[in-house]
Amino acid sequence: MSNPYTQNTAYRKTQIETASPETLILMLYDGALRFMGQAEIAFEEKNLEQISNLLLRVQAIFAELMTALDKEKGGEIAVNLERLYVFFLEKLGEANVKKDVKPMLEIKPLVQNLRNTWEQAMQKHQTSAQVVPPRPRLNVAV
């Protein structure tokens, strides 16, 4: 009998290794939101160790997203995203140090909006990439 945890881990690993860079960013946003949701529960349960671990995981995700920014290609958008990620890191740190859920809840809707905007941009890009302009016809008389 196979271990479902091992199967899930193997599936997740394959999913990550075969994902496009755009999909990986979406997965990071999803992970941040998932861990934030779990941290909310940990705050309700007053599970200090779990709160700390989950918030550190969310911080690691935003640190990873910051390192993925290309300021040369992304210009002002990348600079603004970096500022936003720094703000997120500060709020998550504050929530962790004070063991107060409010700073995390303050940024959660912003993270959700970023995630949704990213997904919409991916969908628009995929749609525009699928539209292939008609090939010009050659009018060749033989």
C-alpha positions in Angstrom: 0.0 0.0 0.0 1.4 3.4 -1.0 1.7 6.4 1.4 -0.7 9.2 0.4 1.6 11.8 1.9 4.5 10.6 -0.3 2.2 10.6 -3.4 1.0 14.1 -2.6 4.6 15.3 -2.2 5.7 13.7 -5.4 2.7 15.2 -7.3 3.5 18.7 -5.8 7.2 18.3 -6.8 6.3 17.4 -10.3 3.8 20.2 -10.5 6.4 22.7 -9.4 9.2 21.4 -11.7 7.0 21.5 -14.8 5.2 24.9 -14.1 6.0 28.0 -16.1 7.5 30.9 -14.2 4.2 32.7 -14.4 2.4 29.7 -12.8 5.0 29.4 -10.1 4.3 33.0 -9.1 0.6 32.2 -8.9 1.4 29.1 -6.8 3.5 31.3 -4.4 0.6 33.7 -4.0 -1.7 30.7 -3.4 0.7 29.3 -0.8 0.9 32.7 1.0 -2.8 32.9 1.2 -3.1 29.3 2.4 -0.6 29.8 5.1 -2.2 33.1 6.2 -5.5 31.2 6.5 -3.9 28.5 8.6 -2.2 31.3 10.7 -5.7 32.8 11.4 -6.8 29.5 12.8 -3.5 29.2 14.9 -4.2 32.7 16.2 -7.7 31.7 17.3 -6.2 28.6 19.0 -3.4 30.7 20.5 -0.9 28.2 19.1 2.2 30.4 19.3 4.6 28.0 17.7 2.3 27.3 14.7 1.7 31.1 14.4 5.4 31.7 14.2 6.1 28.9 11.8 3.3 29.8 9.4 4.1 33.5 9.4 7.8 32.7 8.7 6.6 30.6 5.7 4.6 33.5 4.4 7.6 35.8 4.8 9.8 33.4 3.0 7.3 33.4 0.1 7.4 37.2 -0.2 11.2 37.2 0.1 11.2 34.7 -2.8 8.9 36.9 -4.8 11.2 39.9 -4.2 14.2 38.0 -5.5 12.2 37.1 -8.7 11.6 40.7 -9.6 13.4 42.0 -12.6 13.7 45.8 -12.2 15.2 46.3 -15.6 12.4 44.6 -17.5 9.7 45.4 -14.9 10.6 49.0 -14.4 8.2 51.0 -12.2 5.9 48.0 -11.7 8.7 45.9 -10.3 9.9 48.7 -8.0 6.3 49.2 -6.7 5.9 45.4 -6.1 9.2 45.4 -4.2 7.9 48.2 -2.0 4.6 46.3 -1.4 6.5 43.1 -0.6 8.6 45.0 1.9 5.4 46.3 3.5 4.0 42.8 3.6 7.2 41.5 5.3 7.0 44.3 7.9 3.4 43.6 8.7 4.0 39.8 8.9 7.0 40.5 11.2 4.8 42.7 13.4 2.1 40.1 13.6 4.6 37.5 14.6 6.5 39.5 17.2 3.3 40.9 18.8 1.4 37.7 18.3 -1.4 39.9 16.9 -3.5 38.8 13.9 -4.5 42.4 12.9 -1.3 43.3 10.9 -1.7 40.0 8.9 -5.4 40.6 8.3 -4.6 44.1 7.1 -2.5 42.8 4.2 -4.5 39.7 3.4 -6.9 41.4 1.0 -4.0 43.1 -0.8 -2.3 39.7 -1.3 -5.6 38.3 -2.6 -6.0 41.2 -5.0 -2.4 40.7 -6.3 -3.0 37.0 -6.8 -6.3 37.7 -8.7 -4.7 40.4 -10.8 -1.8 38.1 -11.6 -4.1 35.3 -12.7 -6.1 37.7 -14.9 -2.9 38.9 -16.6 -1.9 35.3 -17.2 -5.2 34.5 -18.8 -5.0 37.6 -21.0 -1.5 36.7 -22.0 -2.5 33.1 -22.8 -5.5 34.3 -24.8 -3.5 36.8 -26.8 -0.7 34.2 -27.4 -3.3 31.8 -28.8 -4.6 34.2 -31.4 -2.5 33.6 -34.4 -2.8 36.2 -37.1 -3.8 34.9 -40.5 -0.9 34.1 -42.8 -0.8 36.3 -45.9 -1.7 34.5 -49.0 0.7 34.5 -51.8 -0.9 35.2 -55.2 1.3 33.2 -57.4 0.2 32.6 -61.0 1.9 29.7 -62.7 
